[in-house]
Amino acid sequence: MARAKDGKSFANIGTGSTAQFYLNGGLYGIDYVGTGTGTATLQKLGGDGETWVTAATAFSATTGYETAYLSAGWYRVTIATFTANYINIARIQGE
């Protein structure tokens, strides 16, 4: 039985960290498109409730796609120097 869809999308955002968002856990597809140079990193709120840890490898190219098994919890995306960033994090159905 498939779970309800969950994920998060961001369109045309600049540098810095997004507001935190909740993911239910499972296998996710993460795609990224940006301009310029820099990094974009998916981070998860650590067990201490304060520290953000890397959950998916930072993108350092202007486009990228990866899949990652993510546990349920609070996440954010942190972007350094890229501009005009488009990010989509979506649970892969059937997982």
Buried (B, 14 or more C-beta within 10 A) or exposed (E): EEEEEBBBEBEEBEBEEBEBBEBBBBEBBBBBBBEEEBBBBBBBBEEEEEEBEEBBEBBEEBEBEEEBEBEEBBBBBBBBEBBEBBBBBBBEEEE
